[in-house]
Amino acid sequence: MISGYVRCAAMLGAILFAAPSANAAVEISSKPTQNMSCTGGVCTPTAKKAVLNVSDLATMLAGGDTTIKSTNANPDIEIDAALSWTSTSRLTLDAYRSITFNKPIVVAGTGAMTITTNDGGSGGDFRFFKKGHVEFWDLTGNLVINGHRHILVKKVKQLAHLIRQNSFDYYALAKSIDDSRHVHGNSPIAEFGGTFEGLGNTISHFTISGPPSSDPAGLFGELIFDGGSSATIRDIGLISASIDGGVGQRKIGVLVGYNSSGTILNSYAMGTVLANGSNSQIGGLIGVNETGVVGNSYANVSVTSTGASSIAGGLIGEIDAACVECRGSLDQSYATGSVSGGDNSLVGGLVGNNAGASITNSYATGAVIGGNDAAVGGLLGEGQNRDSGVPIAAESYSTGAVTGGSGSMLGGFIGQDIADAENTETYWDLDTSGISDPTKGAGNIANDPGITGITDAQLKSALPEGFDKKVWKQKGSVNNGYPYLAGNPPPE
């Protein structure tokens, strides 16, 4: 069995996959075909500026199976024009390293598709940007991703039914769906240990509203570990979601209620989450993440926990690593929704309580509100760690307004810092946060090392010191002028 620490380290390459590569790529677009050799249904590049016209590709698919194969000189494949076909042919995208989908691919008949990355290279992945997604109109179509056949589904209840039969299989969402006809009393998928691939598609109007319960609540209630591999959820968006956790003590997130050690990548949620029970752990995307890996994800969710002693975060309620060796990680992610918690609560714009994970290259912009005697921070409500050599946050920032009731600890970046290690290269906005005192990066420690307050003008004028220009970008027309993540940009 792979230890949690080794598993997290192995996943780091996938998490850090950012924007489309600046290196030469095979481009599928509306431009004329050039520098491509297509023989026997296999197309390969012959020079660095390689383009395959999308109409030429559609013609080849009408006649039979077609493979696009990149090489060491052209390691990546980019989909820059919409493609569809109705024949039974299989399209194979075989990348030496990575594949970027900027436009949709539609298997409109009973055709098939194969996606392969790192065929000769390493550190690659496939990603969906802009309008990029893959959809299948017929569930008898065939999808293979990196050697694994995926079962296609088109309804939440269908997915739940199949997972009850086999929780450890590979599943993919065939196309975007509207779930507004159903109101789920609890998580439709109570436990999951397999792989769910969203293909860049969305589930809209997903709703949970049921009787009081202590079960984890979300599209996936709990991600489980079978002793050999952990669950993976990726490339999925939930929009206009509504989760009402009722009055029980619960772990609640739009996507996942409780993640023990799974991997969640390239996923997002929009909507509302509500918990009325005391001691609840509630987040816009994930309620509780223990040793799991979360990357390139975001939430624009209004998170509200009215009960006392709750933990609430814009993206994740609580990260609670069980041990030093198996600590989780959160990288290149953000939250923009407002977050509020009751009395004696831990409330953060990104994470309510970080107990042992490494948070890197992340930010939060939503307002953060706590009740009486709460710990409230623009990014973190509370931070602690079990490895004194690892900062709880690095290369991250927050801009949201921070407020709380009587006796609360209010910090521009973190409400209460009780970690052994210092934060590194972390910042908060002195103007928008309402925490204008430059000593109050943390609510409980004056001049907490590694946290710096900067003005709104400074934050918008240039990347803060220490931010990696390969990870972070800045443009006046994007993200209101604030720094944004190249590999996880705000939606257009």
N, C-alpha and C positions, 0 to 999 in steps of 0.2 A: 504494500500500500504506500502511495506517495504521501509524504507529510504535507500538512497544510502550507508550511513555509515554502517548501520546494515547489508545490503546485502554484502558489501565488507568484513566485519568481518566474516560473515557466510561462505564466499568462501575461507577464508584463509586456512582451513584444506585441501581443495582440492589442492590448489596451493602448499602447502608444502609437498604433497606426493612426496617422492623422489625415491630412488633406491629400488629394491626388498628388502623386509623385511628380517632382520637377524633372525626373529622368525621362528618357524616351519611352514612349508607350505605343501600343497598337491602339489606334483610335477608330472606333466605329462611329461614323458620323455621316452627315449629308454631303460632305466634300467628296470630290472624285477619288476613286481608288488609286493609290500610288504606293510604290515600294512594298507591295505584297505579292506573294506567290501562292496561288491556289491550285493545288493538284490533288486529284482523288478525294475531294471533299475536305482537304486540310489546307488552311491558310496560315502562312507564316510570314513574318516581316523580312525584308531583304535590306533595309536601311533604317536609320533611326527615325526619320519622319515617315512613319508607316500609317496609312489610312485605308480602311475598308469601307466603301460606300454602303450605307445601310440598305439601299435598294438592291445592290448587287448581292448582299448577304441574303435578303429575302428571296431573291430569285434562286439562289443555291439551295435554300431550305425547302423551296417548293419542289425541288428535284431530288432531295435526299438528305441524309445526315451531313452536318457540317461542323467542322472543328476550327476554332480560332486558337492558335497556339503562340504564345509569346516566347521570347528567348532571353538569354542573358543580356544581350545588347538592348533589347526592348522588353524589360522585365514585367511591365504592367499592361493591363487591358482596360480601356476606358470606353464606356457606353455613353456617347454624347448625342444620340438620336434615337427616337422611339422606333421599336421594332416589334412586329407581330407576324405570325404565320399560322395557317390553318391546317397544314399537312401533318402527317404523323411523324415527321422528321425530328431528329434530336439535334439541338444546338449544344455544343460543348465549348465552354470557355475555359481554356487550359492555360493558366498564367504561371509563368516562371516565378512570379512573386504575388502581385496583388491585382484585384479587379475593383474598379470604381463604376458604380451605376449612377449616372446623372440623369438618365431618361428611362422611361418604362420599357420593359420587355414583357410582351403578352403572348403566352402560348394559347392561341384562340381555338385550337382544335384538340386533338388527342395526342399532341406531340409530346416531346420530352426535353429535358434540359439537364446538363451536367455542369457543375461549378467546381473547378479545381484551383487551389492556390498553392504557392510554395512548391511548384513542380520543378525542383532544381535549385530554387532560391530559399530564403528563410526570412522570417520576420514580417511576412505579408499577411493579408487578410482580404476579405471582400467587404465593401461598404456601400451604403446607399445615401446619396446626397441629393439635395434639391428635389426633383420629381422622380428620382430613380426608385424603382421597385420592380418586382417580378410577380406576375399573376398568371394563374392557370384557370381557364374557363371550364375545364372538364377534370373532375377529380380522378379520372382513370389515367390522367397524364402521369409521367414518371419524372421524379426529381431526385438527383443524386448530388450530394455536396461532400466533397473530399472523401469519396468512397462510401458514404452512408446513404442508403435509400431513405427518403423522408416520406412519411404518410401525409397526404394533402387533406386539409380540412377547410370547411367554409362556414362553420357555425361554432359558437362557444359551447353549446350543449353537445355537439358532435365531438369536439375535442375532449370535453370532460368524460364522455362515455368511453372513448377509446383509451384514455389514460387510466380510467378505472380498470380496464382489462389489462393494460400493460403500462405501468408508470415509468418504465425505463427505456422506451423506444424513442425514435426520431420523428418529429412532427413539424409540419410547415403550414403556415396560413396561406391558402391558395389565392386570396384576394381580400381587399379591404371589405369589412362588413359593418352593418349597423345592427346593434344588439338592443335597440330601443323597445322591442316587443317583449322583452323579458326583464323582470325585476327579481334578482337572485336573493334568496333569504340568507345565504352564506356564500363562502367561496365555492364557485362551481367546480374548481379543481382543488380538492383538499390537500393532496400531496403529489409531488412530482419529482422524479429523479432522473429524467431523460433530457433530451434536447428539444427545445422549441425554437424554430426559426420563423420570424415574422416576415422575411423577404421584403422589408421596407413598407409593408402594408399596415393598416390601422384597424382598430376596433373602436367604434364610436358608441356613445351612450351606454357604456357598461355600468350597471347599477347594482349595488347591494343595499338592501334595506330589510332587515329581519329582526327577529326577537332577540333579547339579550343573550349573549354567548361569551365564552372565554376562548373560542377557537380563533386562530389567526384569520384575518380577513384581507382579501385581495383577489384579483383574477386567479392567482395561484396562492392558496393558503400557506403552504409550507414547501420549501425546496428541501428534499431529503438526500441523504448520502447512503449509497448501498455498500460501502466498504471498498469499492474499486474505482468508482468515478462519481463526480458530483453533477448536479443538474446544471444545464446551461439554458439561458433565455437571452435572445438577442434580436435586434433589428425589428422591434415592434413598437408601435405607438398606440396609446389609449387616449382618445380625445372625448371631451364632454362627459367624462366619467363622474359618477356620484357614489361615494361610499359612506354609508351611515352605520357606524359600528355599534350604535346603541349604548346601553349603560354598563355593559360588562367590562372587565379588565381585559384589554385586547392588544394584540399586535396588528396594526392596520397600515396597509399601503395600497395604492391603486393597483400596482402590478403584483407585488408579493407582500404577504403579511409577515412571514418569518423565513429568513434565508440563513440556514446553518453554515453552509460552505459552498454554495453554488456560485456560478459566474453569470453576471448580468451585464451585457454590453449593448451599446448603440440603441438604447431604449428610452422612451419618454412617456410622460403622462400629463394630461391637462384636465382640470375639473376641480372637484371639491372632495375633501375627506373630513369626517366629523367623528369624534369620540366623546361620549359623555361620562364614561366610567373613570374612576380614579385609578392611578397607577398604570394607565395605558401608555403604549409606545406607538407613536403614529408618525408617518412620513408621507410625503407626496408621492413617492415611487415605491419605497420599501419601509415597512414598519420596523423590523429589527434585522440587522445584518451582523452575523457573528464573524466567521472567518472567510466569508465570501469575498469575491473580487467583483468590483463594480467599476465600469469605465465608460467613457463617452456617452453618458446618459444625462437626462435633465428632467425637471418637473416644473410645470407652471400650474400649480395646484394651490388652492386656498385650504390650508391645513388648520383645523380648529380642534383643540382638546379642552373641554370645559371642566373636566374632573381635576381634583387635587393630585399633586405628586405625579404628574404625567411627564412624559418626555416627548417633545414634538420637534420635528425638523422639516424644512422645506423639501428635501430630497429623501432623507433617511431619518427615522426617529432616533434609533440608537444603534451604534456599532459597538458590539460587546465581544471582543476576542476572548476565547477561553484560556489562552496561554500565549506565551511569548513566541513560541515557534510557529504557531498557526494563526498569527494575527492577519486580519483582512486588509484590504486596500481599497481606496476610492481615488480615482484619477480622472482628470479631464472631464469633469461633470459640473453641473450648476443647477441652481433653483431660482425662480423668479416670483413665486407666489408668496402671499402673506402667511405668517405662522403665528398662532396664538396658543398659549397654555394657561392653565389655572394656577391656583396658589401652590407654592412649594414645587413648581415645575422647572424643568430644564428645557429651554426653548432656544433654538438656533435657526438662522436663515437657511442653512444647508443641512446641518446635523444637530439634533437635540443634545446627544451625549456621545462623545467619541471615547470609548474605553479600550484603547490599545491598537487602533488601526493607524495606517499612514494615509493622510489626506494630502494629495498633491494636485497642483494645477487646476484649482476649482474656485468657484465664486458663487455669491448669493446677492440678490438685489432686492428681495422682498422685505416688507416691514415685519418686524419681530416684536411680539407683545407678550409680556408675562404678567401673571397675577401677583399677589403679595408674596414676599419671601422667595421669589423665583431667581434663577440664574439665566440671564438673557444676553445673547450675543448676536452680532450681525451675521457671523458664519456658524459659530458653535455656542451652544448653551453651556456645555461643560466639556472640558478636555482632560483626559488622564491617559497614562500609558503604562505598559508593563515591560517596556524595553527602553531603558534610559538613553540609549544611543539613537533612538528614532524619534524625530519630532512628530507631534500629533498633527501639525499642518505645515505645509511648505508651498511657496509660490502660489498663494491664494489671496483673494480679497473679498470684501463685502462693502455694500453701499446702503443697505436698508436701514430705515429708521428703527431705533431700538428704544423701547419703553417698557416700564414695569411698575407694579404697585409698591406699596409700602414695604420697606425692608429688602427690596430686590437688589441683586448685584447686576449692574448694567455695564457691559463692555462693548466698545465699538466693534470688536472682532470676536471676542469670547467672553461669556458671562463669568465663568469661574474656571480658572486654570489651576489644576492640581497635578499636572504632569511633572515628571522628573526632568524631561528634556525640553529645551527651548523650541519654540516655533522658529521657522526660518523664512525670511523674505515674505512676510505676510503683512497685509495692509487693510485699513478701513478708511472710508470717506468721512472726513471731519465735518463736512457740510450737510450731506444728505442723511447721515446717521442720527443727527441730533446729539451725538457725543463729540463735542468740540474740544474737550480737554485732551491734549495730546498725551497725557499720562494714562488715559483710561482705555487702552487697547483691551485690557482685561478688567472685569469688574471687581476682582478681589486683589489684584496686585498692581501697584503703581509702576508705570514704566516697564511692564512685562517684556523681557528681552525677546527680540525677533518680531515684534508687532509694531508697526509704524502707522501713525495717522498722517494722511496727506489730504490736501484740499481737492475739491471736485475738479477744479481746473487742472491741477497736476495730474490727476488720474486720467483725465481725458486727453492730455497733451502728449503723453509718451508712456510706454510700458514702464511699470515700476522696476526699480533696480532688482536684478536677479531673475527676472522673467525671461525664459528661453524664447528667442524669436522664432525658433522652429516650431514651438508649441503655441505661442500666443501671437495674435495679430491685433491691429487697431486701425479703425477707419471711421471717420466721422459719421458716415451714413449707416453704420452697422452697430447694433447693441447700444444705441444712444451715445456713441463715441467712446464707451468704456472698452477695456481690453476684452477680447473674446478668444475662444479656442479654435484654432485652425481646423482641428479634426472633429469639432463638435460646435459648429457655428449656430447662431440663433436662426430659427426658421424664417424663411423669406415671406 
